Every structure is written in structure tokens, then in C-alpha cells.
Amino acid sequence: MTVAKVSEISATSSKSFEDAIEQGIARASKTLRNIRGAWVKEQHVRCDQGKIAEYQVNMMVTFVLDD
């Protein structure tokens, strides 16, 4: 039997949403083992003087628990 857990994380990037997702997964994988997937729950941008300064994603990361 496989049991999984879901953790919500937030990640930011000055480049793009895709980069924020990649950085978030990379960082989560340093402390979470057996990551199986992620669901991007929300996307936000932060603006400065009318231009996008930062991309933010909130993700639900699914990982399988060890036996």
C-alpha cells in the first residue's frame, strides 16, 4: 500500500512562473523525499513602477511516505 502526503509551498522568481515552479520543486526536494508531483494552486505577480518585478506560485506538492 502506498501512502502520500501533500504540503503547500510558495516560491518566487524574478524571471518567470516556470522558473518559480522549478526553484520551488528543487528546494522542496532537499527536505522531502519521493516527490511525485505538484499542483500549481495560485499564481501572482508583484509589480514595481508598472512592470512585473516578481513571479510567485503557491503549489501543493505530493510526496510518497517511506515504509
C-alpha positions as CSV (number, residue, x, y, z in Angstrom):
1,M,0.0,0.0,0.0
2,T,1.3,3.5,-0.8
3,V,0.5,6.5,1.3
4,A,1.2,10.0,0.1
5,K,1.2,13.4,1.8
6,V,0.6,16.9,0.4
7,S,2.5,20.0,1.5
8,E,1.8,23.6,0.4
9,I,4.8,25.7,-0.6
10,S,5.3,29.1,-2.1
11,A,8.1,30.0,-4.4
12,T,9.2,33.2,-6.2
13,S,11.3,34.2,-9.2
14,S,12.3,37.4,-10.9
15,K,12.3,35.5,-14.3
16,S,9.0,33.6,-14.8
17,F,6.3,31.4,-13.3
18,E,8.1,28.4,-14.8
19,D,11.3,29.3,-13.0
20,A,9.4,29.8,-9.7
21,I,7.9,26.3,-10.1
22,E,11.3,24.8,-10.9
23,Q,13.0,26.6,-7.9
24,G,10.2,25.5,-5.6
25,I,10.4,21.9,-6.5
26,A,14.2,21.9,-6.4
27,R,14.1,23.4,-2.9
28,A,11.4,21.1,-1.7
29,S,13.3,18.1,-2.9
30,K,16.1,18.9,-0.5
31,T,13.9,18.1,2.5
32,L,11.1,16.0,1.0
33,R,11.8,12.5,-0.5
34,N,9.8,10.8,-3.1
35,I,8.1,13.8,-4.7
36,R,5.6,12.6,-7.2
37,G,4.0,15.8,-8.5
38,A,2.8,19.3,-7.8
39,W,-0.4,21.2,-8.4
40,V,0.0,24.9,-9.0
41,K,-2.8,26.4,-6.9
42,E,-2.2,30.1,-7.5
43,Q,0.0,32.4,-9.5
44,H,0.6,36.0,-8.6
45,V,2.9,38.8,-9.8
46,R,4.3,41.7,-7.9
47,C,4.7,44.9,-9.7
48,D,7.1,47.8,-9.3
49,Q,6.5,51.1,-11.3
50,G,4.1,49.4,-13.7
51,K,6.4,46.4,-14.5
52,I,6.5,42.9,-13.2
53,A,9.2,42.6,-10.5
54,E,8.5,39.1,-9.2
55,Y,6.5,36.0,-10.1
56,Q,5.0,33.9,-7.3
57,V,3.4,30.4,-7.3
58,N,1.7,28.6,-4.5
59,M,1.9,24.8,-5.0
60,M,0.6,21.7,-3.5
61,V,3.5,19.2,-3.5
62,T,2.7,15.4,-3.3
63,F,5.2,13.0,-1.9
64,V,5.1,9.3,-1.0
65,L,5.9,8.4,2.6
66,D,8.6,5.9,3.3
67,D,7.5,2.5,4.7
